[in-house]
Structure formats: structure tokens, C-alpha cells
């Protein structure tokens, strides 16, 4: 199976801006240009700083390096380029109604910023993910090798006409004479917004998750999701709130993002200290975070639009506090943390990520929270983790019978069924068999263990390498001295075997490694 090329994030290159007041009219056409000269897209030009995307515009991250390179090359060679559609506000901003990827590709080339340059660093306050950096590096190399950088053309121009080959000379001439054709939308901001949605749905359909986020851009779940995705950086969908609330949102979002996505995961897996969310696409991460916010705050996707807009930021902060509480509980250094080991709960034996297992675990935590039954889980945790790892083929079967989000309740019930039988002292070897026979989860079955990474190639695949490491490393992972569950580097506490209250000293022979919750709550 051919894997999709990494998408390049050009989102920072054209900032977002609200359309301001709904009845604002477009500036008169007498002021509008019919072509954008290429140099107008440089950072120090008078035109570029006034380019804007509507605040409901989806992220500009759908093109891979090859497509960006193809477009720039087409422009340099004078090929026909579709016109950009703009709307000009009374404030003088040029809003891109259609063509943000085309404009951004040229801006990236002119300013040497494919998601990791000066413009992007400023936009993201210096926080750029490894995934984004690697995609930028790959794009820059491809473009430089195939067509050359903008700086390369400037240097060739300084060498004089005779030193330039015919093809390159033609491209330099085009750089001085060509531009991007522009069409203009008239009318007020409402008409411009309607034009945007109409054009984007027809030309390049917006994905369901993107549409949900766009429609929820002023609602607490939408703002909270955007904040977590970008660790409180990037475009501030919360900029209308007070400075105090903006700061609070950013602090909460940064902590949640760190808990969920740190430490960084490299492929193939060569460490057991993997993050809660593994290497899935940006689109999948966006969907996962939105669903996480919704699940934690008891919002059904079908009722998202019924939420009122959050005009003060109070609801957004409440949603983020709830998300932080659950994120901390799953795996963190907070005293409440159960320290669920991601490798056991969220990954396959060959290192692939299981989104359905993540939703199921979140639902389990919410149930344990509601019923105050954490101690019941702790008492059987060691055997619980053994069973879900041994029978890691069951959850995918449950998820396959429904949408991955809706299946979370069934996954939670499967986990609870295991906990209940362990509490009743049912023999471990019979627990999953009994659950299958009871028939509460449909036609699921235990399957013979077949190594999915077996192949006839002489070279080891990435999955085989990961599976080999996990197979040999997992038995060596340290376990909690209280519950016997696996310990993860993000969630370790040093416990007094004999409590300080009982006279225990801070000596080495009185110290043991535990989960934070086992130390601070269960033990006491």
C-alpha cells in the first residue's frame, strides 16, 4: 500500500481575520487590481501584510511537497493559473475567498518558508512540531533540486544574461512580468462568506471534521479543540476574550497538548515511552482532539450546533479544565494520574495507533470518575492489562461494528466486563471466553495470533522493526510496586514503603516506584 506524502503546513503565511461587522460592504471596485505581481507577495512588500483569510477558513495544509513544487514550476513556466478570488473590506484587508493554497505556495517560495521559516515561527510562537519541520525540509529540498529557490534566481540574475541558460532566462523574465489573476467578490461580509462556502464545497469539498470545526469556531468545543491542537499557539480563535482569559486558555491548552503528544514519537518505535497519541495524520489528530473535547464534556456530535457561542471565554475555559482533568488522570505526573501506559492501551503489537481504544479508555476513565470506582480498577489492574494486551484483537472487532466514536461505549463496557470478572475471581484464562459466550458485544471471537508483519522481502519493514522492539522491550518495562501495572516515564512517583506519617525515612531501601494515584490516594 502506497502511503500518502506528508502534507506541508502553509497555514501561517496568510493570517486569519474576522470579517468584522456583518453589513460591511466591499470596497469599491475602482480600487481593486486585476493581477497580483509576484513581488507583492514578499514579506517586506506593501501588499502582502494586508492579505487575510476569513477566520472560518480551514487550515492551509492540504498540499504535499510535490504539489507545491508542481504549482510553482507551472507559474515560472507561464502556464495558465486559475484566478484568485478576493474580497476587500473597508479596513483595507484583502480576504482570500478562494486560492489560499495557490497564494501560499508562492509566498512560501518567495520567503523560503514552508512551515518552518520566520513567518511561521512568529505565527506559532516558536512551537513547530517535528512532523511540520520534516515536511518543510522535504519540500524545500525538492523545490531547490528541481526548480531552484527564489534566492537562486536572484543570484543568477546578478551574474548577467550570458551566464543564464535559455530556460532559466525565460523563468526570470516571467518573474518580472507575470502575476496571479484576481477576481473580486462584491457585496457585504455575508455575501463574501456565502461565496467562500459555495466555492469550497464545489471545488475542493471541506471534510466533515473541518466543517464541524468551522461551524464551531465561536463555540466552546471548537475554540477548545483549536487551542489544544496548536498548544495555545497559531491563530487565536479566543482573541475576543479578555487578556486574563486568553492567557488561561493558552496555559490549559499547552498542558493538555503536552500530556497527549509528548514525548515525540519516532518511527520505527525504539522506546516504550510513547505518547498517548501516536503517528496519525494531522486530519486524524484534529478529529481525535475534537472528539476528546466532546466526549469529556458530554457533547454529542449531532448536537454541536445547538451549543451557544461562547462570547466571554468562560465556557471554553470550563471545557479545557475538564479535558485537563481527564488527560492528567490518564497519564501525567499529577497526583491523580493512573499512568495508563499508552503502549498497552492505545497501540498494536507492531506500533500502529488505535484511535478506538483511546476513545474507549477515555470513556472508561469518565465512568470510573462518575462511579468513584478507581480503587476497584487498581486492585485488578495488573491482570486487566495482561488481558487487554493478550486479546488486543477484540477492541478492533467491537469498533468495526459501529463508527469509531460511537463504539466507545461498547469498548468501555468490554473493559468493565473484564474488571467485574477479575473482581469475582474468575480464572484469567476463562474471562474473555466467558464474555464472548455471553454475547453482549455481538459476534466477536478470539483469533489465532498471526504476525501481520510477516513478508517475503529481505528488508525489514517499519512495522516489523517496531514489533521486534515491542516484543523484546515490553517484558522489561518497570511495574508499579503497589498495583503491578506498567509504569510510563511521564507518570512515575517515588513512594515511601513505610509512610512518613508512620515513621518512614527518606532512605533508598524505603523508596519504591509507583503510579502517582497509587501513591497519593489508593495506598492511603
VOTIBA-394718 format. One line per 2 residues: number of its first residue (from 1); for each residue x, y, z of C-alpha. Coordinates in Angstrom, 3 decimals, always signed. Layout:
N
NUM> X:Y:Z ~ ... $
END
This chain:
524
1> +0.000:+0.000:+0.000 ~ +1.378:+3.404:-1.007 $
3> +1.320:+5.870:+1.871 ~ +0.249:+9.474:+1.375 $
5> +3.031:+12.037:+1.237 ~ +3.285:+14.303:+4.287 $
7> +1.260:+17.495:+3.907 ~ +3.129:+20.797:+4.162 $
9> +1.699:+23.359:+6.584 ~ +1.411:+26.751:+4.889 $
11> -1.218:+27.965:+7.337 ~ +0.910:+30.707:+8.880 $
13> +1.634:+32.501:+5.600 ~ -1.743:+34.250:+5.300 $
15> -3.121:+35.277:+8.717 ~ -6.798:+34.929:+9.620 $
17> -9.040:+37.842:+10.412 ~ -12.730:+38.185:+11.294 $
19> -14.985:+39.723:+8.643 ~ -15.794:+42.375:+11.259 $
21> -19.407:+43.612:+11.044 ~ -21.928:+41.621:+9.047 $
23> -23.220:+44.543:+6.985 ~ -19.789:+45.807:+5.990 $
25> -19.628:+46.408:+2.238 ~ -16.709:+45.584:-0.022 $
27> -14.548:+48.480:-1.106 ~ -15.481:+49.980:-4.463 $
29> -14.093:+48.143:-7.483 ~ -12.236:+51.287:-8.565 $
31> -9.554:+50.410:-6.025 ~ -9.237:+46.759:-6.999 $
33> -6.358:+45.343:-9.031 ~ -6.762:+42.637:-11.687 $
35> -3.380:+40.998:-11.100 ~ -1.011:+40.436:-8.154 $
37> +2.625:+40.866:-9.283 ~ +4.825:+38.134:-7.812 $
39> +6.986:+40.542:-5.801 ~ +3.883:+41.804:-3.994 $
41> +3.924:+38.503:-2.092 ~ +7.259:+39.124:-0.422 $
43> +7.194:+39.775:+3.312 ~ +8.571:+43.309:+3.042 $
45> +6.158:+44.430:+0.301 ~ +3.263:+46.837:+0.876 $
47> +0.612:+44.393:-0.392 ~ +1.436:+41.141:+1.404 $
49> +0.879:+42.369:+5.022 ~ -2.760:+43.108:+4.172 $
51> -3.621:+39.638:+2.858 ~ -6.024:+37.768:+5.113 $
53> -8.021:+34.554:+5.283 ~ -11.502:+34.600:+6.831 $
55> -11.384:+33.327:+10.396 ~ -13.567:+30.398:+9.334 $
57> -11.134:+29.335:+6.583 ~ -9.837:+25.790:+7.023 $
59> -6.133:+25.253:+7.614 ~ -3.873:+25.641:+4.606 $
61> -2.213:+22.250:+4.910 ~ -3.684:+20.064:+2.160 $
63> -0.813:+20.176:-0.366 ~ +2.251:+17.941:-0.212 $
65> +5.733:+18.947:-1.401 ~ +5.185:+17.564:-4.896 $
67> +2.028:+19.563:-5.499 ~ +3.614:+22.773:-4.198 $
69> +6.619:+22.214:-6.436 ~ +4.421:+21.478:-9.475 $
71> +2.438:+24.674:-8.939 ~ +5.489:+26.909:-8.544 $
73> +7.040:+25.353:-11.647 ~ +3.840:+25.930:-13.629 $
75> +3.852:+29.576:-12.605 ~ +7.527:+30.028:-13.532 $
77> +6.906:+28.457:-16.947 ~ +3.989:+30.769:-17.671 $
79> +1.291:+28.078:-17.616 ~ -2.332:+29.061:-17.124 $
81> -3.058:+29.510:-13.395 ~ -6.650:+29.776:-12.094 $
83> -7.549:+33.214:-10.781 ~ -7.573:+34.018:-7.074 $
85> -10.868:+35.289:-5.660 ~ -10.583:+38.170:-3.174 $
87> -12.920:+40.383:-1.152 ~ -11.723:+43.770:+0.083 $
89> -13.037:+45.083:+3.384 ~ -13.466:+48.703:+4.384 $
91> -10.452:+48.288:+6.654 ~ -8.289:+47.601:+3.611 $
93> -7.669:+43.870:+4.143 ~ -7.673:+41.599:+1.089 $
95> -9.593:+38.462:+2.135 ~ -8.847:+35.298:+0.164 $
97> -12.178:+33.698:-0.716 ~ -10.612:+31.085:-2.986 $
99> -6.982:+30.261:-3.777 ~ -5.239:+30.327:-0.402 $
101> -3.159:+27.238:-1.245 ~ -2.014:+28.752:-4.553 $
103> -1.096:+32.073:-2.980 ~ +0.548:+30.394:+0.000 $
105> +2.679:+28.163:-2.229 ~ +4.118:+31.219:-3.962 $
107> +4.524:+33.061:-0.665 ~ +6.398:+30.034:+0.711 $
109> +8.771:+30.035:-2.252 ~ +9.386:+33.794:-2.229 $
111> +10.006:+33.918:+1.535 ~ +11.648:+30.487:+1.959 $
113> +9.028:+29.438:+4.497 ~ +7.388:+26.039:+4.083 $
115> +6.092:+25.952:+7.641 ~ +9.407:+26.395:+9.462 $
117> +10.637:+29.872:+8.443 ~ +10.492:+33.286:+10.083 $
119> +6.821:+33.923:+9.322 ~ +5.746:+30.508:+10.628 $
121> +7.945:+30.705:+13.728 ~ +6.414:+34.033:+14.669 $
123> +2.888:+32.760:+13.990 ~ +3.372:+29.672:+16.174 $
125> +5.387:+31.483:+18.878 ~ +8.358:+29.247:+18.124 $
127> +6.449:+25.979:+18.656 ~ +6.618:+23.886:+15.473 $
129> +6.116:+20.131:+15.586 ~ +8.705:+17.694:+14.251 $
131> +6.132:+16.494:+11.740 ~ +5.753:+20.033:+10.378 $
133> +9.518:+20.650:+10.340 ~ +10.241:+17.418:+8.474 $
135> +7.584:+18.183:+5.855 ~ +9.068:+21.667:+5.380 $
137> +12.607:+20.343:+4.984 ~ +11.435:+17.806:+2.406 $
139> +9.533:+20.469:+0.447 ~ +12.467:+22.893:+0.425 $
141> +14.874:+20.202:-0.805 ~ +12.554:+19.007:-3.575 $
143> +11.921:+22.541:-4.821 ~ +15.573:+23.562:-4.674 $
145> +16.683:+20.417:-6.519 ~ +14.024:+20.608:-9.218 $
147> +13.389:+24.301:-9.903 ~ +15.666:+26.242:-7.562 $
149> +14.878:+28.648:-4.744 ~ +13.806:+32.245:-5.283 $
151> +17.194:+33.320:-3.938 ~ +18.877:+31.132:-6.586 $
153> +17.119:+33.119:-9.333 ~ +18.179:+36.396:-7.751 $
155> +21.805:+35.260:-7.686 ~ +21.665:+34.127:-11.324 $
157> +20.222:+37.485:-12.328 ~ +23.200:+39.258:-10.750 $
159> +25.592:+37.139:-12.846 ~ +24.358:+38.671:-16.082 $
161> +22.330:+37.425:-19.032 ~ +25.111:+35.467:-20.716 $
163> +25.588:+33.210:-17.681 ~ +21.968:+32.030:-17.648 $
165> +20.605:+29.161:-19.750 ~ +17.617:+29.766:-22.003 $
167> +15.025:+28.023:-19.797 ~ +16.111:+29.826:-16.643 $
169> +16.242:+33.147:-18.505 ~ +12.635:+32.645:-19.564 $
171> +11.599:+31.967:-15.980 ~ +13.368:+35.094:-14.746 $
173> +11.571:+37.161:-17.388 ~ +8.281:+35.626:-16.271 $
175> +9.046:+36.555:-12.670 ~ +9.295:+40.169:-13.785 $
177> +6.165:+40.209:-15.911 ~ +3.679:+37.614:-14.705 $
179> +1.267:+37.768:-11.813 ~ -1.717:+35.977:-10.314 $
181> -5.020:+36.929:-11.912 ~ -7.629:+38.214:-9.463 $
183> -11.419:+38.120:-9.429 ~ -13.311:+40.151:-6.861 $
185> -16.405:+39.406:-4.797 ~ -18.669:+42.409:-4.225 $
187> -21.321:+42.946:-1.590 ~ -21.178:+42.683:+2.172 $
189> -19.405:+40.279:+4.515 ~ -22.327:+37.837:+4.491 $
191> -22.146:+37.543:+0.726 ~ -18.381:+37.025:+0.882 $
193> -18.842:+34.267:+3.489 ~ -21.529:+32.557:+1.419 $
195> -19.256:+32.753:-1.629 ~ -16.467:+31.071:+0.321 $
197> -18.564:+28.083:+1.390 ~ -20.167:+27.706:-2.037 $
199> -16.832:+27.757:-3.870 ~ -15.042:+25.459:-1.444 $
201> -17.805:+22.874:-1.353 ~ -17.859:+22.661:-5.156 $
203> -14.150:+22.837:-5.969 ~ -12.447:+21.082:-3.061 $
205> -15.009:+19.740:-0.601 ~ -14.341:+20.507:+3.032 $
207> -14.020:+17.348:+5.121 ~ -16.720:+16.658:+7.727 $
209> -14.306:+17.363:+10.596 ~ -13.134:+20.627:+9.045 $
211> -16.741:+21.694:+8.503 ~ -17.594:+20.880:+12.123 $
213> -14.652:+22.961:+13.334 ~ -15.516:+25.854:+11.048 $
215> -19.113:+25.911:+12.218 ~ -17.960:+25.622:+15.850 $
217> -15.331:+28.366:+15.575 ~ -17.168:+30.552:+18.100 $
219> -18.418:+27.701:+20.293 ~ -16.579:+26.439:+23.361 $
221> -15.818:+22.977:+21.973 ~ -14.455:+24.418:+18.717 $
223> -12.273:+27.025:+20.402 ~ -11.010:+24.498:+22.974 $
225> -10.170:+21.974:+20.239 ~ -8.270:+24.523:+18.153 $
227> -6.328:+25.669:+21.218 ~ -5.288:+22.115:+22.154 $
229> -4.315:+21.192:+18.580 ~ -1.842:+24.045:+18.360 $
231> -0.761:+24.078:+22.008 ~ -2.271:+27.524:+22.507 $
233> -0.382:+28.989:+19.537 ~ -1.269:+29.942:+15.965 $
235> -4.399:+31.892:+15.099 ~ -6.174:+32.890:+18.306 $
237> -9.819:+31.945:+17.924 ~ -10.093:+33.191:+21.513 $
239> -8.751:+36.696:+20.815 ~ -12.106:+38.390:+21.612 $
241> -11.883:+37.263:+25.246 ~ -10.174:+39.268:+27.991 $
243> -6.379:+39.060:+28.254 ~ -6.703:+37.124:+31.512 $
245> -8.942:+34.507:+29.907 ~ -6.782:+34.295:+26.787 $
247> -3.780:+33.525:+28.979 ~ -5.735:+30.896:+30.913 $
249> -6.892:+29.188:+27.693 ~ -3.343:+29.091:+26.348 $
251> -1.926:+27.679:+29.594 ~ -4.561:+24.952:+29.759 $
253> -4.202:+24.079:+26.077 ~ -0.416:+23.848:+26.313 $
255> -0.583:+21.463:+29.266 ~ -3.190:+19.229:+27.608 $
257> -1.237:+19.190:+24.347 ~ +1.933:+18.224:+26.170 $
259> +0.226:+15.384:+28.055 ~ -1.322:+13.989:+24.878 $
261> +1.503:+14.392:+22.347 ~ +4.715:+14.158:+24.392 $
263> +7.251:+12.593:+24.239 ~ +7.701:+12.840:+20.476 $
265> +7.314:+9.529:+18.689 ~ +9.904:+8.422:+16.163 $
267> +9.312:+5.574:+13.734 ~ +10.099:+2.772:+13.922 $
269> +9.393:+2.638:+17.660 ~ +12.594:+2.212:+19.673 $
271> +11.312:+3.190:+23.101 ~ +8.466:+2.132:+25.352 $
273> +7.941:+5.771:+26.370 ~ +5.430:+6.511:+23.619 $
275> +2.882:+9.382:+23.679 ~ -0.850:+8.993:+24.321 $
277> -1.471:+9.773:+20.639 ~ +0.811:+8.186:+18.088 $
279> +1.751:+8.922:+14.499 ~ -1.565:+9.568:+12.825 $
281> -2.272:+12.203:+10.186 ~ -2.958:+15.839:+11.035 $
283> -6.555:+15.330:+9.917 ~ -6.927:+12.350:+12.291 $
285> -5.362:+14.304:+15.149 ~ -7.801:+17.180:+14.598 $
287> -10.715:+14.762:+14.650 ~ -9.383:+12.960:+17.738 $
289> -8.990:+16.186:+19.719 ~ -12.456:+17.443:+18.752 $
291> -13.999:+14.115:+19.787 ~ -11.941:+14.097:+23.002 $
293> -13.297:+17.542:+23.929 ~ -16.829:+16.429:+23.092 $
295> -16.647:+13.104:+24.949 ~ -15.187:+14.658:+28.097 $
297> -17.786:+17.432:+28.093 ~ -20.696:+15.126:+27.227 $
299> -21.459:+16.686:+23.847 ~ -22.988:+14.503:+21.142 $
301> -21.684:+15.392:+17.671 ~ -25.261:+15.680:+16.391 $
303> -25.948:+18.428:+18.936 ~ -22.784:+20.501:+18.448 $
305> -24.647:+23.215:+16.559 ~ -27.093:+23.573:+19.458 $
307> -24.309:+24.963:+21.644 ~ -24.443:+28.710:+22.140 $
309> -21.485:+30.799:+21.022 ~ -19.025:+31.459:+23.831 $
311> -18.820:+35.245:+23.963 ~ -16.834:+35.522:+27.207 $
313> -14.471:+32.514:+27.207 ~ -15.914:+31.090:+30.428 $
315> -17.371:+28.005:+28.729 ~ -14.160:+27.372:+26.774 $
317> -12.112:+27.506:+29.982 ~ -14.573:+25.136:+31.678 $
319> -14.273:+22.660:+28.788 ~ -10.470:+22.852:+28.892 $
321> -10.363:+22.337:+32.659 ~ -12.493:+19.202:+32.235 $
323> -10.171:+17.962:+29.476 ~ -7.085:+18.642:+31.566 $
325> -8.560:+16.697:+34.474 ~ -9.090:+13.597:+32.309 $
327> -5.769:+13.966:+30.473 ~ -3.960:+14.225:+33.803 $
329> -5.862:+11.214:+35.085 ~ -4.887:+9.078:+32.076 $
331> -1.148:+9.751:+32.079 ~ +0.764:+12.600:+33.721 $
333> +2.865:+13.408:+36.776 ~ -0.167:+14.876:+38.558 $
335> -1.011:+13.145:+41.883 ~ -4.340:+11.982:+40.400 $
337> -2.710:+10.151:+37.485 ~ -3.373:+6.467:+36.896 $
339> -0.460:+6.464:+34.472 ~ -2.086:+4.244:+31.838 $
341> +0.769:+3.016:+29.671 ~ -0.029:+4.070:+26.082 $
343> +1.733:+1.059:+24.573 ~ -0.644:-1.283:+26.404 $
345> -3.836:+0.705:+25.937 ~ -3.534:+2.506:+22.586 $
347> -1.038:+0.730:+20.287 ~ -0.927:-2.528:+18.349 $
349> +1.849:-5.080:+18.709 ~ +3.595:-3.585:+15.675 $
351> +3.322:+0.025:+16.836 ~ +0.258:+1.251:+14.943 $
353> -2.110:+3.587:+16.758 ~ -5.681:+2.594:+17.737 $
355> -7.999:+5.606:+17.912 ~ -10.951:+3.464:+19.026 $
357> -9.002:+2.248:+22.049 ~ -8.254:+5.856:+23.031 $
359> -11.938:+6.813:+22.958 ~ -12.792:+3.660:+24.904 $
361> -10.198:+4.401:+27.592 ~ -11.437:+8.000:+27.944 $
363> -14.970:+6.652:+28.398 ~ -13.691:+4.153:+30.979 $
365> -11.993:+6.930:+32.963 ~ -15.178:+9.012:+32.884 $
367> -17.130:+6.025:+34.200 ~ -14.630:+5.345:+36.989 $
369> -14.761:+9.053:+37.851 ~ -18.555:+9.129:+37.956 $
371> -18.899:+5.928:+39.992 ~ -15.891:+6.605:+42.232 $
373> -14.582:+3.119:+41.455 ~ -10.903:+3.761:+40.774 $
375> -9.848:+1.519:+43.643 ~ -11.781:-1.383:+42.151 $
377> -9.786:-0.948:+38.958 ~ -6.471:-0.595:+40.803 $
379> -6.961:-3.863:+42.681 ~ -7.168:-5.868:+39.448 $
381> -5.122:-3.613:+37.204 ~ -2.150:-5.931:+36.678 $
383> -4.311:-8.738:+35.336 ~ -6.556:-6.311:+33.449 $
385> -3.568:-5.006:+31.458 ~ -2.379:-8.548:+30.847 $
387> -5.762:-9.497:+29.361 ~ -6.274:-6.474:+27.113 $
389> -2.749:-6.934:+25.730 ~ -3.199:-10.672:+25.192 $
391> -6.564:-10.071:+23.497 ~ -5.741:-6.864:+21.627 $
393> -7.782:-8.137:+18.650 ~ -11.114:-7.758:+20.497 $
395> -11.409:-3.964:+20.623 ~ -10.897:-3.571:+16.830 $
397> -13.729:-6.071:+16.318 ~ -16.020:-4.052:+18.588 $
399> -15.083:-0.798:+16.859 ~ -15.663:-2.276:+13.386 $
401> -19.361:-2.780:+14.139 ~ -20.034:+0.948:+14.504 $
403> -18.391:+4.312:+13.955 ~ -15.149:+4.627:+15.872 $
405> -16.667:+7.327:+18.103 ~ -19.986:+5.635:+18.812 $
407> -18.209:+2.354:+19.594 ~ -16.543:+3.932:+22.629 $
409> -19.396:+2.925:+24.954 ~ -19.079:-0.713:+23.886 $
411> -15.299:-0.631:+24.348 ~ -15.821:+0.822:+27.816 $
413> -18.362:-1.915:+28.617 ~ -15.891:-4.571:+27.437 $
415> -13.253:-3.173:+29.794 ~ -15.776:-3.045:+32.650 $
417> -16.781:-6.650:+31.994 ~ -13.139:-7.719:+32.393 $
419> -12.808:-5.699:+35.624 ~ -16.003:-7.209:+37.010 $
421> -14.912:-10.787:+36.322 ~ -11.465:-10.173:+37.768 $
423> -13.161:-8.813:+40.883 ~ -15.226:-12.004:+41.049 $
425> -12.024:-14.095:+40.902 ~ -12.911:-15.730:+37.576 $
427> -9.848:-17.512:+36.192 ~ -7.941:-15.233:+33.839 $
429> -7.837:-17.804:+31.042 ~ -11.651:-18.019:+31.010 $
431> -12.590:-14.321:+31.296 ~ -12.568:-13.279:+27.650 $
433> -14.099:-16.617:+26.597 ~ -16.956:-16.054:+29.064 $
435> -17.517:-12.504:+27.788 ~ -17.715:-13.753:+24.205 $
437> -20.192:-16.512:+25.141 ~ -22.424:-14.029:+26.972 $
439> -22.921:-12.278:+23.622 ~ -23.152:-8.662:+24.765 $
441> -20.711:-7.483:+22.088 ~ -22.056:-9.277:+19.033 $
443> -20.095:-11.809:+17.034 ~ -16.621:-11.213:+18.406 $
445> -14.117:-14.018:+18.765 ~ -10.559:-14.654:+19.810 $
447> -8.339:-15.085:+16.809 ~ -5.150:-17.109:+16.450 $
449> -2.119:-14.868:+16.751 ~ -0.767:-14.259:+13.258 $
451> +2.194:-11.976:+12.783 ~ +0.813:-9.242:+10.468 $
453> +4.338:-8.074:+9.678 ~ +5.451:-11.324:+8.009 $
455> +6.584:-10.775:+4.434 ~ +8.863:-12.307:+1.860 $
457> +11.117:-9.263:+1.483 ~ +14.694:-9.381:+2.683 $
459> +14.426:-5.902:+4.185 ~ +12.605:-5.477:+7.494 $
461> +9.540:-3.245:+7.264 ~ +8.990:-0.424:+9.732 $
463> +6.208:-2.472:+11.341 ~ +8.485:-5.491:+11.752 $
465> +11.158:-3.357:+13.374 ~ +8.606:-1.869:+15.777 $
467> +7.101:-5.275:+16.568 ~ +10.544:-6.682:+17.310 $
469> +11.353:-3.870:+19.713 ~ +7.990:-4.055:+21.488 $
471> +8.216:-7.843:+21.812 ~ +11.634:-7.685:+23.481 $
473> +11.269:-4.430:+25.433 ~ +7.806:-4.761:+26.976 $
475> +8.730:-7.554:+29.438 ~ +11.441:-5.276:+30.811 $
477> +9.165:-2.292:+31.489 ~ +9.136:-1.357:+35.189 $
479> +5.912:-2.055:+37.061 ~ +4.214:-0.181:+39.863 $
481> +5.160:-1.720:+43.233 ~ +1.629:-1.187:+44.523 $
483> -0.733:-2.263:+41.710 ~ +1.630:-4.169:+39.403 $
485> +0.633:-2.150:+36.346 ~ +3.134:-0.884:+33.775 $
487> +4.938:+2.400:+34.505 ~ +5.454:+5.117:+31.887 $
489> +8.147:+7.785:+32.163 ~ +5.527:+10.582:+32.203 $
491> +3.772:+9.146:+35.228 ~ +6.120:+7.893:+37.950 $
493> +6.029:+8.672:+41.665 ~ +8.607:+7.834:+44.347 $
495> +6.740:+6.273:+47.238 ~ +7.699:+5.665:+50.865 $
497> +7.201:+1.950:+51.568 ~ +6.691:+2.906:+55.191 $
499> +4.769:+6.177:+55.189 ~ +6.332:+9.310:+56.616 $
501> +3.348:+9.516:+58.984 ~ +4.325:+6.079:+60.300 $
503> +7.963:+6.973:+60.784 ~ +9.272:+6.019:+57.330 $
505> +12.529:+7.714:+56.337 ~ +13.694:+9.051:+53.007 $
507> +16.261:+6.263:+52.592 ~ +16.899:+4.224:+49.458 $
509> +15.658:+0.991:+50.995 ~ +12.363:+2.711:+51.848 $
511> +11.762:+4.009:+48.310 ~ +9.758:+2.366:+45.532 $
513> +8.398:+3.353:+42.090 ~ +4.622:+3.646:+41.741 $
515> +1.890:+5.385:+39.777 ~ +1.039:+8.806:+41.253 $
517> -2.528:+7.740:+42.119 ~ -1.370:+4.512:+43.761 $
519> +0.998:+6.530:+45.935 ~ -1.146:+9.527:+46.859 $
521> -4.661:+8.059:+47.009 ~ -5.012:+4.276:+46.774 $
523> -2.294:+3.485:+49.316 ~ -3.705:+5.956:+51.814 $
END
